[in-house]
Amino acid sequence: MNIENHNLHHEFPQHKDRIHELKMNDRHFARLFEEYHNTDRDIRKIEEGAEASSDARIEGLKMRRVHLKDDLLGMLETTDV
């Protein structure tokens, strides 16, 4: 089974420097980034078969990841520094 890589640097390579900048200087971004990372890790564990889960839980995690990604991208695309 081929499991996609959804880490934020892979999803938005054009924002690599901005991701680093915001992680270091914006607590809200850093918190959302960490939650995104943890959610993605949980999904990968389930998809790799290392952890059992119900369909409802995996779908809920995937929806949370999408919402976090949208929020993070919005922050990355703002020009306020």
Contacts in CASP RR format, 6 or more apart in sequence:
PFRMAT RR
TARGET T0000
AUTHOR 0000-0000-0000
METHOD contacts of the structure
MODEL  1
MNIENHNLHHEFPQHKDRIHELKMNDRHFARLFEEYHNTDRDIRKIEEGA
EASSDARIEGLKMRRVHLKDDLLGMLETTDV
1 47 0 8 1.000
1 48 0 8 1.000
3 44 0 8 1.000
3 47 0 8 1.000
3 48 0 8 1.000
6 40 0 8 1.000
6 43 0 8 1.000
6 65 0 8 1.000
6 69 0 8 1.000
7 37 0 8 1.000
7 40 0 8 1.000
8 19 0 8 1.000
8 33 0 8 1.000
8 36 0 8 1.000
8 37 0 8 1.000
8 69 0 8 1.000
8 72 0 8 1.000
9 16 0 8 1.000
9 19 0 8 1.000
11 69 0 8 1.000
12 19 0 8 1.000
12 73 0 8 1.000
12 76 0 8 1.000
15 73 0 8 1.000
15 76 0 8 1.000
15 77 0 8 1.000
18 76 0 8 1.000
19 33 0 8 1.000
19 76 0 8 1.000
21 81 0 8 1.000
22 29 0 8 1.000
22 30 0 8 1.000
22 33 0 8 1.000
22 75 0 8 1.000
22 76 0 8 1.000
23 29 0 8 1.000
23 30 0 8 1.000
23 33 0 8 1.000
24 30 0 8 1.000
26 75 0 8 1.000
28 75 0 8 1.000
29 72 0 8 1.000
29 75 0 8 1.000
32 68 0 8 1.000
32 71 0 8 1.000
32 72 0 8 1.000
32 75 0 8 1.000
33 72 0 8 1.000
35 68 0 8 1.000
36 65 0 8 1.000
36 68 0 8 1.000
36 69 0 8 1.000
36 72 0 8 1.000
39 61 0 8 1.000
39 64 0 8 1.000
39 65 0 8 1.000
39 68 0 8 1.000
40 65 0 8 1.000
42 51 0 8 1.000
42 61 0 8 1.000
43 58 0 8 1.000
43 61 0 8 1.000
43 62 0 8 1.000
43 65 0 8 1.000
45 51 0 8 1.000
46 52 0 8 1.000
46 53 0 8 1.000
46 57 0 8 1.000
46 58 0 8 1.000
46 61 0 8 1.000
47 58 0 8 1.000
END
